Amino acid sequence: MYGSDGAGDNAERTAFRKAEKKYKLYYEEHSKSSKKKKQPQQVDLSEVLDPKSISESYNQKGELPPGIVAVNCGFNRPVFRLEDRPGFYFIPGALTVEEQCQWIRASLRKFPQPPNRTNHNAIYGPIRNLFVAAQEGKVLVEEEGSDNCSDSESSASVSNGDAHRWKFYEEDIARSRAKSCKSVSASVLLRKLRWSTLGLQFDWSKRNYDVSLPCNKIPDALCQLAKRMAEPAMPIGEEFRPEAAIVNYFGLGDTLGGHLDDMEADWSKPIVSMSLGCKAIFLLGGKSRQDEPLAMFLRSGDVVLMAGEARECFHGVPRVFTDEENAEVTPLESQFLHIDDHCYLEYIRTSRININIRQVF
């Protein structure tokens, strides 16, 4: 997502785009007067690679499908690579359920905190304590006296992202203020959270890392985890340096289009990508959009590494399974039993979070 999408005029006709359309969420058509709940269209998943099944078969029988190789690297979980995609590794179930819940909590409560930037910065400026505000049912209201407060026809954007123009209020207070000022509930903002950035901040307008932007270092616990996960893909004798990360948030119908992550200096170092929450389909293509992509499931706790030649491969997420039958988040429910965890569980039941960590320089 940091990188380019590489789309051209013929993007709609490429093999990658066809695969995106094949696996994308579509609904059965009903008449406009029908009161039936919309049902997802059935899609053929028979060609989707299943890392969980591969790992189970390998552990029980020592068998692997053609084109998949087990990596002997002393890791505590089976690590696999693809013969025709050098530099691509996948580690099914790499994170324990406890670790998954730890990083779900951090992704929702801590990672969107300033100075980390989110997709909300452009309109609302840096928002503090969004998750807590959503838990408490608060509403973000534009402060009286700001240029747009009493002008119902004005643009929703805030010049320079001035955070002082917006403030969280209890719902009843917000209701009275919202008569003349713009407002949006914290729960809506949480659902519309699409990304947050950790460590070195990325300037989306310039498409490069801006070392002048204020930032906090990536949390040490996440750094240590990323270093450990990166080991199978690292050059011998070198250690991964986590310097930047993006957290992607996916809800119902959300996708991540085919793109390249190409803004880091040294592509021999891997991107460490961790999946949390609902199951998804990941597409891994080749160096051209015309190359037929491989589709694979990614479940909560799975880790993917992309290094070397794999960094030049188009990839994306055309589908997230948010329905109860296919989301496969039941193991997480046992860890979110406390009353204070209700909001985490409610969110992750229908959402996916992806944390991908990079060495920039």
C-alpha positions in Angstrom: 0.0 0.0 0.0 3.0 2.3 0.4 4.0 1.4 -3.1 2.7 1.9 -6.6 -0.3 0.2 -8.2 1.4 0.1 -11.5 -2.0 0.3 -13.3 -2.1 1.2 -17.0 -4.9 1.7 -19.5 -5.3 -2.1 -19.9 -5.4 -2.9 -16.2 -9.0 -4.1 -16.4 -8.1 -6.8 -18.9 -5.0 -8.2 -17.1 -4.8 -11.7 -15.5 -4.4 -10.0 -12.1 -7.6 -7.9 -12.5 -9.6 -11.0 -13.7 -8.5 -12.8 -10.5 -9.5 -9.8 -8.4 -13.0 -9.8 -10.0 -13.3 -13.6 -9.6 -12.8 -13.5 -5.8 -14.4 -10.2 -5.0 -17.5 -10.1 -2.8 -20.7 -9.9 -4.9 -24.3 -10.3 -3.7 -27.2 -12.2 -5.1 -29.5 -9.9 -7.0 -33.0 -9.4 -5.6 -35.8 -7.1 -6.6 -35.8 -3.6 -5.1 -39.0 -4.5 -3.2 -37.6 -7.7 -1.7 -37.0 -7.6 2.1 -34.7 -10.6 2.0 -31.2 -10.2 3.5 -28.6 -9.9 0.8 -26.6 -13.1 0.4 -23.1 -13.3 -1.0 -22.7 -15.0 -4.3 -21.0 -18.4 -4.3 -17.5 -18.4 -5.7 -15.3 -21.3 -6.7 -12.5 -21.5 -4.1 -11.1 -24.8 -5.3 -7.9 -23.3 -6.7 -7.1 -21.2 -3.6 -4.0 -22.4 -1.8 -4.7 -23.3 1.8 -1.6 -22.9 4.1 -3.4 -24.4 7.0 -4.1 -27.7 5.2 -0.6 -27.7 3.8 0.9 -27.3 7.2 -1.3 -30.0 8.7 -0.5 -32.4 5.9 3.2 -31.7 6.3 3.2 -32.2 10.1 1.2 -35.5 9.9 2.5 -37.1 6.7 5.6 -35.1 5.6 3.8 -34.4 2.3 3.7 -31.2 0.3 1.9 -30.1 -2.9 4.1 -29.6 -6.0 5.9 -26.3 -6.1 5.9 -25.8 -2.3 9.1 -26.4 -0.3 9.6 -26.6 3.5 12.4 -24.3 4.7 14.8 -25.8 7.2 15.7 -22.7 9.3 15.3 -23.8 12.9 12.0 -21.9 13.3 9.5 -23.1 15.9 6.8 -23.4 13.2 6.9 -24.9 9.7 8.0 -22.3 7.1 7.2 -22.8 3.5 8.3 -21.1 0.2 7.1 -21.1 -3.3 9.5 -22.5 -5.9 8.3 -20.1 -8.7 8.2 -17.0 -6.5 11.7 -16.7 -5.0 11.7 -14.6 -1.8 8.1 -15.4 -0.9 7.6 -17.3 2.4 4.5 -18.2 4.4 4.3 -19.3 8.0 0.8 -20.7 8.9 -0.3 -20.1 12.5 2.9 -18.2 13.3 1.3 -16.2 16.1 -0.3 -17.8 19.1 -3.9 -16.8 19.9 -2.6 -14.8 22.8 -0.3 -12.9 20.5 -3.0 -12.3 18.0 -5.3 -10.7 20.7 -2.4 -8.6 22.0 -1.8 -7.0 18.5 -5.5 -6.7 17.8 -5.8 -4.6 21.0 -2.7 -2.5 20.1 -3.9 -2.0 16.5 -7.2 -0.5 17.7 -6.2 1.3 20.8 -2.6 2.3 20.5 -1.5 2.4 16.9 -3.9 5.1 15.6 -2.6 7.4 18.4 -0.7 10.6 17.3 1.9 11.2 16.2 1.1 8.1 14.1 -0.9 9.2 11.1 -4.2 7.7 9.9 -6.5 8.1 6.9 -8.6 10.5 9.2 -5.8 13.1 9.5 -6.6 14.8 6.2 -10.1 15.8 7.4 -10.0 15.7 11.2 -6.4 16.2 12.0 -4.8 13.8 14.6 -7.5 12.1 16.6 -6.6 10.9 20.1 -8.3 8.0 21.9 -10.6 7.0 19.0 -11.2 3.5 20.2 -12.0 4.6 23.8 -14.4 7.3 22.4 -16.1 4.6 20.3 -16.4 2.4 23.4 -18.0 5.3 25.3 -20.4 6.2 22.5 -18.9 9.7 22.0 -19.3 12.0 19.0 -16.7 14.1 17.3 -18.0 17.6 16.9 -16.5 20.6 15.0 -15.8 23.3 17.5 -17.9 26.5 17.4 -16.1 29.4 15.9 -14.3 27.4 13.2 -14.8 28.5 9.6 -17.1 25.6 8.7 -19.1 25.3 11.9 -22.1 27.3 10.9 -21.9 26.9 7.2 -23.8 23.8 6.2 -22.8 24.1 2.6 -19.1 24.2 3.2 -16.6 21.5 2.5 -16.1 18.7 5.1 -12.4 19.1 4.9 -10.4 21.0 7.5 -7.6 23.2 6.3 -4.2 22.0 7.5 -5.8 19.2 9.5 -6.3 21.4 12.5 -7.2 19.0 15.3 -8.3 21.9 17.6 -11.4 22.3 15.4 -12.8 18.9 16.5 -13.5 17.5 20.0 -15.2 14.4 21.4 -18.4 15.0 23.4 -21.0 12.8 25.1 -23.8 12.0 22.7 -26.5 14.3 24.4 -24.1 17.3 24.4 -23.0 16.6 20.9 -26.6 16.5 19.7 -27.2 20.1 20.9 -23.9 21.3 19.4 -24.4 19.4 16.1 -27.3 21.7 15.2 -24.9 24.3 14.0 -21.7 22.3 13.7 -20.6 19.1 11.8 -20.3 15.9 13.8 -19.6 12.2 13.3 -19.8 9.4 15.8 -16.6 7.8 17.1 -18.0 4.4 16.2 -18.4 5.5 12.5 -14.9 6.8 12.5 -13.6 3.6 13.9 -15.3 1.6 11.2 -13.9 4.0 8.6 -10.4 3.6 9.9 -8.4 2.2 6.9 -4.7 2.6 7.9 -2.3 3.9 10.5 1.4 4.3 10.2 4.1 3.4 12.8 7.7 4.4 13.0 9.0 6.5 10.1 6.0 8.2 8.5 5.1 7.9 4.8 4.1 11.0 2.8 1.3 9.8 0.5 1.4 12.9 -1.7 5.1 12.6 -2.4 5.3 8.8 -2.3 8.3 8.7 0.0 9.3 8.5 3.6 9.5 11.9 5.3 12.0 11.8 8.1 11.0 15.4 9.1 7.5 14.2 10.2 7.1 13.6 14.0 7.0 9.9 14.9 7.5 7.4 17.6 9.7 4.3 17.2 7.9 1.1 16.5 7.1 -0.6 19.9 9.9 -2.8 21.1 7.7 -5.9 21.4 6.6 -5.5 17.8 10.2 -5.0 16.7 11.3 -8.2 18.4 8.5 -10.1 16.9 9.2 -8.8 13.4 12.9 -9.6 13.7 12.1 -13.2 14.8 9.5 -13.7 12.0 11.9 -12.2 9.3 14.7 -14.7 10.0 13.8 -17.2 7.3 14.0 -14.6 4.6 17.0 -12.6 5.8 20.5 -12.8 4.2 22.8 -14.9 6.3 24.5 -13.0 9.1 22.2 -10.0 8.8 19.4 -8.8 11.2 16.2 -7.2 10.2 15.7 -3.6 11.3 12.0 -2.6 11.7 11.8 1.1 10.9 8.3 1.6 9.6 5.0 -0.2 9.5 1.5 0.2 8.2 -1.6 -1.2 9.8 -4.4 -1.9 7.3 -8.0 -2.2 8.6 -10.5 -4.2 6.5 -14.3 -4.3 7.0 -17.2 -5.7 5.1 -16.5 -5.4 1.3 -13.1 -3.8 1.8 -10.3 -4.8 -0.6 -6.7 -3.9 -1.3 -6.0 -3.6 -5.0 -3.0 -5.1 -6.7 0.1 -3.0 -6.1 3.9 -3.1 -5.5 5.7 -2.1 -2.3 8.7 -0.4 -3.9 9.6 2.6 -1.7 12.2 0.9 0.5 15.9 1.1 -0.3 16.9 -2.5 0.0 14.5 -5.1 -1.4 16.7 -8.0 -0.2 15.1 -7.3 3.2 11.6 -8.7 3.7 8.3 -7.1 4.4 6.9 -8.9 7.4 3.1 -9.2 7.1 0.9 -10.4 9.9 -2.8 -11.3 9.5 -5.3 -10.8 12.4 -9.0 -11.4 12.5 -11.2 -12.6 9.6 -9.9 -14.9 6.9 -8.9 -13.3 3.6 -7.8 -14.2 0.1 -4.4 -13.0 -0.8 -3.3 -12.7 -4.5 0.4 -13.0 -5.4 1.1 -12.2 -9.0 4.3 -11.8 -10.9 6.3 -8.9 -12.2 3.6 -8.0 -14.7 -0.1 -7.7 -14.2 -0.4 -10.1 -17.1 1.1 -12.9 -15.0 -1.5 -15.3 -13.6 -1.6 -14.7 -9.8 -1.7 -17.4 -7.1 -4.6 -17.1 -4.7 -4.1 -18.2 -1.1 -6.0 -18.0 2.2 -4.6 -16.0 5.0 -6.0 -16.6 8.5 -5.6 -14.9 11.8 -2.0 -15.6 13.0 -0.5 -16.3 9.6 2.7 -14.5 8.6 3.9 -13.8 5.1 7.4 -12.6 4.1 8.2 -10.9 0.8 11.9 -10.4 0.0 14.2 -10.2 -3.0 12.4 -11.0 -6.3 9.1 -11.3 -4.5 9.2 -7.6 -3.7 8.7 -7.0 -7.5 5.5 -9.1 -7.6 2.1 -7.5 -7.7 -0.1 -8.5 -4.7 -3.4 -7.6 -3.1 -6.4 -8.7 -1.1 -9.6 -9.0 -3.2 -11.8 -10.6 -0.5 -12.2 -10.7 3.3 -14.7 -13.2 4.7 -16.7 -11.3 7.4 -19.6 -13.8 7.6 -19.7 -16.0 10.7 -19.4 -19.3 8.7 -16.2 -18.4 6.9 -14.4 -15.7 9.1 -12.8 -18.4 11.3 -12.3 -16.1 14.3 -13.8 -18.5 16.9 -10.4 -19.1 18.6 -10.1 -15.4 19.4 -13.4 -15.4 21.3 -12.0 -17.3 24.2 -9.5 -14.5 24.8 -12.0 -11.7 24.7 -14.3 -12.8 27.6 -13.9 -9.8 29.9 -16.5 -7.1 29.7 -13.9 -4.6 28.7 -13.0 -6.7 25.7 -16.5 -6.7 24.2 -15.6 -3.9 21.7 -12.5 -5.7 20.5 -14.5 -8.9 19.9 -17.4 -7.0 18.3 -14.9 -5.3 15.9 -12.8 -8.3 15.0 -15.7 -10.6 14.3 -16.3 -8.7 11.1 -12.9 -7.2 10.4 -9.4 -8.1 9.3 -6.2 -6.3 10.5 -2.9 -6.6 8.7 0.3 -5.3 10.2 3.3 -5.1 7.8 6.7 -4.1 8.9 9.6 -2.8 6.8 13.2 -1.9 6.9 13.4 1.4 5.1 17.1 2.1 4.7 
